[in-house]
Amino acid sequence: MSKLESLIIFKLVWDIIGSEFGGGHQQYETFYNGALFVTKGFSFRNYGYDEPVQMVDEFLGSYSLPTQVKELI
């Protein structure tokens, strides 16, 4: 890699992570859906838990326990 290519790559990296453009874009990506506690609360309230819970129940129900373990339970 030539010195010119290295310089161009370093300038590009700086523009992405160090400049006002990079910082502004990062801030936009962080907050465009709203405050984090609002989006987490919305996701928690609106997630369809029934199907994943059913899948876990089916998975756990597929285990077979040895007789000695069943007696301890």
Contacts in CASP RR format, 6 or more apart in sequence:
PFRMAT RR
TARGET T0000
AUTHOR 0000-0000-0000
METHOD contacts of the structure
MODEL  1
MSKLESLIIFKLVWDIIGSEFGGGHQQYETFYNGALFVTKGFSFRNYGYD
EPVQMVDEFLGSYSLPTQVKELI
1 9 0 8 1.000
15 21 0 8 1.000
15 22 0 8 1.000
16 22 0 8 1.000
17 23 0 8 1.000
30 36 0 8 1.000
33 39 0 8 1.000
65 73 0 8 1.000
END
